[in-house]
């Protein structure tokens, strides 16, 4: 998991979802605003009906994000519906792709 300082609050989550800019990758939709660094992962029920699978994807995302160089933004990674469970390497490729595309 990410340190609590690097995660976003519920209030900030709502602000990001309402006013954030959007970047798409094959695996994620990333919404972000310029703010103190903070990140979250959200896995909709459309991706998997089982909570165990959704939580597993969320944890994989957080663990992969810990190894990446973070940008000074607050953002939410939203998983897209996929045919099979993504590997940790595929998740990392998509996160790096998104973080490289962030501009202001």
VEXPA-519407 format. One record per residue: x, y, z of N, C-alpha, C, O in turn; residue number from 1. Coordinates in Angstrom, 1 decimal, decimal comma, m for minus. Each point is the difference from the previous one (the first is absolute). Layout:
REM VEXPA-519407
+--------+--------+--------+--------+---------+--------+--------+--------+--------+--------+--------+--------+-----+
!  neast ! nnorth !    nup ! caeast ! canorth !   caup !  ceast ! cnorth !    cup !  oeast ! onorth !    oup !  nr !
+--------+--------+--------+--------+---------+--------+--------+--------+--------+--------+--------+--------+-----+
!      X !      Y !      Z !      X !       Y !      Z !      X !      Y !      Z !      X !      Y !      Z ! NUM !
...
+--------+--------+--------+--------+---------+--------+--------+--------+--------+--------+--------+--------+-----+
REM end
This chain:
REM VEXPA-519407
+--------+--------+--------+--------+---------+--------+--------+--------+--------+--------+--------+--------+-----+
!  neast ! nnorth !    nup ! caeast ! canorth !   caup !  ceast ! cnorth !    cup !  oeast ! onorth !    oup !  nr !
+--------+--------+--------+--------+---------+--------+--------+--------+--------+--------+--------+--------+-----+
!    0,8 !   m1,2 !    0,0 !   m0,8 !     1,2 !    0,0 !    0,9 !    1,2 !    0,0 !    1,1 !    0,0 !    0,4 !   1 !
!   m1,7 !    1,1 !   m0,9 !    0,7 !     1,3 !    0,1 !   m0,1 !    0,5 !    1,4 !   m1,0 !   m0,3 !    0,8 !   2 !
!    1,9 !    1,2 !   m0,4 !   m0,1 !     0,6 !    1,3 !   m1,3 !    0,9 !    0,0 !   m0,4 !    0,5 !   m1,0 !   3 !
!   m0,1 !   m0,3 !    2,2 !   m1,3 !     0,7 !    0,1 !    0,2 !    1,4 !   m0,5 !   m1,0 !    0,6 !   m0,5 !   4 !
!    2,2 !    0,0 !    0,6 !    0,2 !     1,4 !   m0,4 !   m0,1 !    0,1 !   m1,5 !   m0,3 !    1,0 !   m0,6 !   5 !
!    0,5 !   m2,1 !   m0,2 !    0,0 !     0,0 !   m1,4 !   m1,3 !   m0,5 !   m0,6 !   m0,2 !   m0,1 !   m1,2 !   6 !
!   m0,8 !   m0,1 !    2,1 !   m1,4 !    m0,4 !   m0,5 !   m0,9 !    1,2 !    0,1 !    0,3 !    1,0 !    0,8 !   7 !
!   m1,4 !   m1,0 !   m1,5 !   m0,9 !     1,2 !    0,0 !   m1,2 !   m0,3 !    1,0 !   m0,3 !   m1,1 !    0,3 !   8 !
!   m0,3 !    2,2 !    0,1 !   m1,1 !    m0,1 !    0,9 !   m1,3 !   m0,1 !   m0,8 !    0,0 !    0,1 !   m1,2 !   9 !
!   m1,1 !   m0,4 !    1,9 !   m1,3 !    m0,2 !   m0,7 !   m0,4 !    1,3 !   m0,7 !   m0,6 !    0,1 !   m1,1 !  10 !
!    0,8 !    1,0 !    1,8 !   m0,4 !     1,4 !   m0,5 !    0,8 !    0,3 !   m1,2 !   m0,6 !    0,5 !   m1,0 !  11 !
!    1,9 !   m0,8 !    1,0 !    0,8 !     0,3 !   m1,2 !   m0,3 !   m0,9 !   m1,1 !    0,0 !    0,4 !   m1,2 !  12 !
!   m0,4 !   m1,7 !    1,5 !   m0,4 !    m0,9 !   m1,0 !   m1,2 !    0,6 !   m0,8 !    0,0 !   m0,1 !   m1,2 !  13 !
!   m1,0 !    0,6 !    1,9 !   m1,2 !     0,6 !   m0,7 !    0,4 !    1,2 !   m0,8 !   m0,5 !    0,2 !   m1,1 !  14 !
!    1,4 !    0,6 !    1,5 !    0,5 !     1,2 !   m0,7 !    0,7 !   m0,5 !   m1,3 !   m0,3 !    0,6 !   m1,1 !  15 !
!    1,1 !   m1,6 !    1,2 !    0,7 !    m0,5 !   m1,2 !   m0,9 !   m0,6 !   m1,0 !    0,1 !    0,3 !   m1,2 !  16 !
!   m1,1 !   m1,0 !    1,7 !   m1,0 !    m0,6 !   m0,9 !   m0,8 !    1,0 !   m0,7 !   m0,5 !   m0,2 !   m1,2 !  17 !
!    0,2 !    1,3 !    1,8 !   m0,8 !     1,1 !   m0,5 !    0,8 !    0,9 !   m0,9 !   m0,5 !    0,4 !   m1,1 !  18 !
!    1,7 !    0,0 !    1,5 !    0,7 !     1,1 !   m0,7 !    1,3 !   m0,5 !   m0,7 !    0,7 !    0,9 !   m0,6 !  19 !
!   m0,3 !   m2,1 !    0,7 !    1,3 !    m0,4 !   m0,4 !    0,1 !   m0,2 !   m1,5 !   m0,9 !   m0,2 !   m0,7 !  20 !
!    2,2 !    0,3 !    0,3 !    0,3 !    m0,2 !   m1,4 !    0,1 !   m1,6 !   m0,2 !    0,2 !   m0,7 !    1,0 !  21 !
!   m0,3 !    0,3 !   m2,3 !    0,0 !    m1,5 !   m0,2 !    1,1 !   m0,4 !   m1,0 !    0,3 !    0,7 !   m1,0 !  22 !
!    0,3 !   m1,9 !    1,4 !    0,9 !    m0,6 !   m0,9 !   m0,4 !   m1,5 !   m0,1 !   m0,4 !   m0,6 !    1,0 !  23 !
!    0,4 !    0,0 !   m2,2 !   m0,4 !    m1,3 !   m0,2 !    1,2 !   m0,9 !   m0,4 !    0,9 !    0,4 !   m0,7 !  24 !
!   m0,9 !   m1,6 !    1,2 !    1,0 !    m1,1 !   m0,4 !   m0,8 !   m1,2 !   m0,3 !   m1,2 !    0,0 !    0,3 !  25 !
!    1,8 !   m1,1 !   m0,8 !   m0,8 !    m1,2 !   m0,2 !   m0,6 !   m0,6 !    1,2 !   m1,1 !   m0,7 !    0,0 !  26 !
!    1,7 !    0,9 !    1,2 !   m0,5 !    m0,6 !    1,2 !   m0,7 !    1,0 !    1,0 !   m0,9 !   m0,4 !    0,7 !  27 !
!    1,3 !    1,7 !   m0,8 !   m0,5 !     0,9 !    1,0 !   m0,6 !    1,3 !   m0,7 !    0,3 !    0,3 !   m1,2 !  28 !
!   m1,2 !    0,3 !    1,9 !   m0,4 !     1,4 !   m0,2 !    0,5 !    0,7 !    1,2 !   m0,3 !   m0,3 !    1,1 !  29 !
!    1,1 !    1,4 !   m1,3 !    0,7 !     0,7 !    1,1 !   m0,6 !    1,4 !    0,0 !    0,1 !    0,7 !   m1,0 !  30 !
!   m0,7 !   m0,3 !    2,1 !   m0,5 !     1,3 !    0,2 !    0,9 !    0,7 !    1,1 !    0,4 !   m0,6 !    1,0 !  31 !
!    0,0 !    1,9 !   m1,3 !    0,9 !     0,6 !    0,9 !   m0,2 !    1,5 !    0,0 !   m0,5 !    0,6 !   m0,9 !  32 !
!    1,0 !    0,0 !    2,0 !    0,1 !     1,5 !    0,2 !    1,3 !    0,3 !    0,5 !    0,7 !   m0,8 !    0,6 !  33 !
!   m0,2 !    2,1 !   m0,8 !    1,2 !     0,4 !    0,6 !   m0,2 !    0,3 !    1,5 !   m0,9 !    0,9 !    0,3 !  34 !
!    1,6 !   m1,6 !    0,5 !   m0,3 !     0,0 !    1,5 !    1,2 !   m0,7 !    0,6 !    0,9 !   m0,5 !   m0,6 !  35 !
!   m0,9 !    0,5 !    2,0 !    1,0 !    m0,8 !    0,7 !   m0,1 !   m1,4 !   m0,5 !   m1,1 !   m0,5 !   m0,2 !  36 !
!    2,3 !   m0,2 !    0,0 !    0,0 !    m1,3 !   m0,5 !   m0,9 !   m1,0 !    0,8 !    0,1 !   m0,1 !    1,2 !  37 !
!   m1,0 !   m0,6 !   m1,9 !   m0,8 !    m1,0 !    0,6 !   m0,7 !   m0,8 !   m1,1 !   m0,3 !    0,5 !   m1,0 !  38 !
!    0,2 !   m1,8 !    1,3 !   m0,5 !    m0,9 !   m1,1 !   m1,0 !   m1,0 !    0,7 !    0,0 !   m0,3 !    1,2 !  39 !
!   m0,9 !   m0,2 !   m2,1 !   m1,0 !    m1,0 !    0,4 !   m0,3 !   m0,9 !   m1,2 !    0,2 !    0,4 !   m1,1 !  40 !
!   m0,6 !   m1,6 !    1,4 !   m0,4 !    m1,0 !   m1,0 !   m1,5 !   m0,3 !    0,3 !   m0,4 !   m0,3 !    1,1 !  41 !
!   m0,4 !    0,2 !   m2,2 !   m1,4 !    m0,4 !    0,1 !   m0,2 !   m1,1 !   m1,0 !    0,4 !    0,1 !   m1,2 !  42 !
!   m1,1 !   m1,1 !    1,6 !   m0,4 !    m1,1 !   m0,8 !   m1,5 !   m0,2 !    0,0 !   m0,5 !   m0,4 !    1,0 !  43 !
!   m0,1 !    0,8 !   m2,1 !   m1,5 !    m0,1 !   m0,1 !   m0,5 !   m1,4 !    0,0 !    0,8 !   m0,9 !   m0,3 !  44 !
!   m2,0 !    0,7 !    0,7 !   m0,6 !    m1,3 !    0,0 !   m0,1 !   m0,6 !   m1,4 !   m0,1 !   m1,3 !   m0,1 !  45 !
!    0,1 !    2,1 !   m0,9 !   m0,1 !    m0,5 !   m1,4 !    1,3 !   m0,8 !   m0,3 !   m0,1 !   m0,9 !   m0,9 !  46 !
!    1,2 !    1,2 !    1,6 !    1,2 !    m0,7 !   m0,3 !    0,0 !   m1,4 !    0,6 !    0,3 !   m1,0 !   m0,7 !  47 !
!   m0,8 !    0,9 !    1,9 !   m0,2 !    m1,4 !    0,6 !   m1,0 !    0,1 !    1,1 !   m0,1 !    1,0 !    0,7 !  48 !
!   m0,8 !   m2,0 !   m0,7 !   m1,1 !     0,0 !    1,0 !    0,5 !   m0,3 !    1,4 !   m0,6 !    0,4 !    0,9 !  49 !
!    1,7 !   m1,2 !   m0,9 !    0,6 !    m0,4 !    1,3 !    0,8 !    1,1 !    0,7 !    0,9 !    0,5 !   m0,7 !  50 !
!   m1,2 !   m0,2 !    1,9 !    0,8 !     1,0 !    0,8 !    1,4 !   m0,5 !    0,1 !    0,9 !    0,9 !    0,1 !  51 !
!   m0,6 !   m2,1 !    0,1 !    1,3 !    m0,6 !    0,1 !    0,9 !    0,4 !   m1,2 !    1,1 !    0,4 !    0,2 !  52 !
!   m1,7 !   m0,5 !   m1,4 !    0,8 !     0,3 !   m1,2 !    0,2 !    1,5 !   m0,1 !    1,1 !    0,4 !   m0,4 !  53 !
!   m2,1 !    0,4 !    0,7 !    0,1 !     1,4 !   m0,1 !    1,1 !    0,5 !    1,0 !    0,8 !    0,9 !   m0,3 !  54 !
!   m0,8 !   m1,4 !    1,5 !    1,0 !     0,4 !    1,0 !    1,4 !   m0,4 !   m0,4 !    0,9 !    0,7 !    0,3 !  55 !
!   m0,8 !   m1,9 !   m0,9 !    1,3 !    m0,5 !   m0,5 !    0,5 !    1,0 !   m1,1 !    1,2 !    0,3 !    0,1 !  56 !
!   m2,0 !    0,1 !   m1,0 !    0,4 !     0,9 !   m1,0 !    0,5 !    1,4 !    0,6 !    1,0 !    0,5 !   m0,4 !  57 !
!   m1,8 !   m0,1 !    1,4 !    0,3 !     1,3 !    0,6 !    1,4 !   m0,1 !    0,7 !    0,8 !    0,9 !   m0,1 !  58 !
!   m0,6 !   m2,0 !    0,9 !    1,3 !    m0,2 !    0,7 !    1,2 !   m0,1 !   m1,0 !    1,0 !    0,5 !    0,2 !  59 !
!   m1,2 !   m1,2 !   m1,3 !    1,0 !    m0,1 !   m1,0 !    0,4 !    1,4 !   m0,6 !    1,2 !    0,3 !   m0,2 !  60 !
!   m2,2 !    0,5 !    0,0 !    0,2 !     1,4 !   m0,5 !    0,8 !    0,8 !    1,0 !    1,0 !    0,6 !   m0,4 !  61 !
!   m1,4 !   m0,7 !    1,7 !    0,7 !     0,8 !    1,0 !    1,5 !   m0,5 !    0,2 !    0,9 !    0,8 !    0,0 !  62 !
!   m0,7 !   m2,1 !    0,0 !    1,4 !    m0,5 !    0,1 !    0,8 !    0,3 !   m1,2 !    1,2 !    0,3 !    0,2 !  63 !
!   m1,7 !   m0,2 !   m1,4 !    0,7 !     0,3 !   m1,2 !    0,3 !    1,5 !    0,1 !    1,1 !    0,4 !   m0,4 !  64 !
!   m2,0 !    0,4 !    0,8 !    0,2 !     1,5 !    0,0 !    1,1 !    0,4 !    1,0 !    0,6 !    1,0 !   m0,2 !  65 !
!   m0,4 !   m1,8 !    1,2 !    1,1 !     0,3 !    1,0 !    1,3 !    0,0 !   m0,7 !    0,9 !    0,8 !    0,5 !  66 !
!   m0,7 !   m1,5 !   m1,5 !    1,3 !    m0,1 !   m0,7 !    0,2 !    1,0 !   m1,1 !    1,1 !    0,1 !   m0,5 !  67 !
!   m2,1 !    0,7 !    0,2 !    0,1 !     1,0 !   m1,1 !    0,3 !    1,3 !    0,6 !   m0,2 !    0,3 !    1,2 !  68 !
!    0,8 !    0,6 !   m2,1 !    0,2 !     1,4 !    0,4 !   m1,3 !    0,7 !   m0,1 !   m0,5 !    0,1 !   m1,1 !  69 !
!    0,1 !    0,6 !    2,1 !   m1,3 !     0,6 !    0,1 !    0,1 !    1,5 !   m0,4 !    1,0 !    0,6 !    0,2 !  70 !
!   m2,1 !   m0,1 !   m0,9 !   m0,1 !     1,4 !   m0,4 !   m0,8 !    0,7 !    1,1 !   m0,7 !   m0,6 !    0,8 !  71 !
!    0,9 !    2,0 !   m0,8 !   m0,7 !     0,8 !    1,0 !   m1,5 !    0,2 !   m0,3 !   m0,4 !    1,2 !   m0,2 !  72 !
!   m0,4 !   m2,2 !    0,1 !   m1,4 !     0,0 !   m0,3 !   m0,8 !   m0,9 !    0,9 !    0,6 !   m0,9 !    0,6 !  73 !
!   m1,8 !    1,2 !   m0,4 !   m0,9 !    m0,9 !    0,7 !   m0,9 !   m0,7 !   m1,1 !   m0,6 !    0,7 !   m0,8 !  74 !
!    0,6 !   m2,0 !    0,8 !   m0,8 !    m0,7 !   m1,0 !   m0,6 !   m1,3 !    0,4 !    0,4 !   m0,6 !    1,0 !  75 !
!   m1,3 !    0,1 !   m1,9 !   m0,7 !    m1,2 !    0,2 !    0,2 !   m0,9 !   m1,2 !   m0,3 !    0,4 !   m1,1 !  76 !
!    0,8 !   m1,6 !    1,3 !    0,1 !    m1,0 !   m1,1 !   m1,3 !   m0,8 !    0,1 !   m0,2 !   m0,7 !    1,0 !  77 !
!   m0,5 !    0,7 !   m2,1 !   m1,3 !    m0,8 !   m0,1 !    0,3 !   m1,1 !   m1,0 !    0,3 !    0,2 !   m1,2 !  78 !
!   m0,4 !   m1,4 !    1,7 !    0,2 !    m1,2 !   m0,9 !   m1,1 !   m0,1 !   m1,0 !   m1,2 !    0,3 !    0,2 !  79 !
!    1,6 !   m0,7 !   m1,4 !   m1,0 !    m0,3 !   m1,1 !   m0,3 !   m1,4 !    0,0 !    0,8 !   m0,9 !    0,5 !  80 !
!   m1,9 !    0,5 !   m1,1 !   m0,4 !    m1,4 !   m0,1 !    1,0 !   m0,7 !   m1,0 !    0,3 !    0,5 !   m1,0 !  81 !
!    0,2 !   m1,7 !    1,4 !    0,9 !    m0,7 !   m0,8 !   m0,3 !   m1,5 !    0,0 !   m0,9 !   m0,4 !    0,8 !  82 !
!    1,4 !   m0,3 !   m1,8 !   m0,3 !    m1,4 !   m0,2 !    0,6 !   m0,9 !    1,1 !   m0,7 !   m0,9 !    0,5 !  83 !
!    1,9 !    1,2 !    0,0 !    0,6 !    m0,8 !    1,1 !    0,7 !    0,9 !    1,0 !    0,1 !    1,2 !   m0,3 !  84 !
!    0,4 !   m1,8 !    1,3 !    0,7 !     0,8 !    1,1 !    1,3 !    0,4 !   m0,6 !    0,8 !   m0,8 !   m0,6 !  85 !
!   m0,4 !    2,1 !    0,8 !    1,3 !     0,5 !   m0,6 !    1,1 !   m0,4 !    1,0 !   m0,2 !   m0,2 !    1,2 !  86 !
!    1,4 !    0,0 !   m1,8 !    1,2 !    m0,3 !    0,7 !    0,5 !    1,3 !    0,7 !   m0,3 !    1,1 !   m0,4 !  87 !
!    1,2 !   m1,3 !    1,3 !    0,6 !     1,2 !    0,7 !    0,9 !    0,8 !   m1,0 !    0,0 !    1,2 !    0,1 !  88 !
!    0,6 !   m1,9 !   m1,1 !    0,8 !     0,7 !   m1,0 !   m0,9 !    0,9 !   m0,9 !    0,3 !    1,1 !   m0,3 !  89 !
!   m1,5 !   m1,7 !   m0,1 !   m0,9 !     0,8 !   m0,8 !   m0,6 !    1,2 !    0,7 !   m0,1 !    1,1 !   m0,6 !  90 !
!   m0,1 !   m1,3 !    1,9 !   m0,5 !     1,1 !    0,8 !    1,0 !    1,1 !    0,1 !   m0,3 !    1,2 !   m0,2 !  91 !
!    1,6 !   m1,6 !    0,4 !    1,1 !     1,0 !    0,1 !    0,1 !    0,8 !   m1,3 !    0,2 !    1,2 !    0,0 !  92 !
!   m0,2 !   m1,9 !   m1,1 !    0,1 !     0,6 !   m1,4 !   m1,1 !    1,1 !   m0,1 !    0,3 !    1,1 !   m0,5 !  93 !
!   m1,5 !   m1,4 !    0,8 !   m1,1 !     0,9 !   m0,1 !    0,2 !    1,2 !    0,9 !   m0,3 !    1,1 !   m0,4 !  94 !
!    0,7 !   m1,3 !    1,7 !    0,2 !     1,1 !    0,9 !    1,1 !    0,9 !   m0,5 !   m0,2 !    1,2 !    0,1 !  95 !
!    1,3 !   m1,8 !   m0,5 !    1,1 !     0,9 !   m0,5 !   m0,4 !    0,8 !   m1,2 !    0,3 !    1,1 !   m0,2 !  96 !
!   m1,1 !   m1,8 !   m0,7 !   m0,5 !     0,7 !   m1,2 !   m0,9 !    1,2 !    0,4 !    0,2 !    1,1 !   m0,6 !  97 !
!   m1,0 !   m1,3 !    1,6 !   m0,9 !     1,1 !    0,4 !    0,8 !    1,1 !    0,7 !   m0,2 !    1,2 !   m0,3 !  98 !
!    1,1 !   m1,5 !    1,2 !    0,8 !     1,0 !    0,7 !    0,9 !    0,8 !   m0,9 !    0,3 !    1,2 !    0,2 !  99 !
!    0,1 !   m1,8 !   m1,3 !    0,8 !     0,7 !   m1,0 !   m0,8 !    1,0 !   m0,8 !    0,5 !    1,0 !   m0,5 ! 100 !
!   m1,8 !   m1,2 !    0,3 !   m0,9 !     0,8 !   m0,8 !   m0,6 !    1,2 !    0,8 !   m0,6 !    0,9 !   m0,6 ! 101 !
!    0,9 !   m0,8 !    1,9 !   m0,6 !     1,1 !    0,8 !    0,6 !    1,3 !   m0,4 !    1,3 !    0,1 !    0,0 ! 102 !
!   m2,1 !    0,9 !   m0,3 !    0,4 !     1,3 !   m0,3 !   m0,9 !    1,1 !    0,7 !   m1,1 !   m0,3 !    0,3 ! 103 !
!    1,7 !    1,5 !   m0,2 !   m0,8 !     1,1 !    0,5 !    0,1 !    1,2 !   m0,8 !   m0,6 !    1,0 !    0,3 ! 104 !
+--------+--------+--------+--------+---------+--------+--------+--------+--------+--------+--------+--------+-----+
REM end
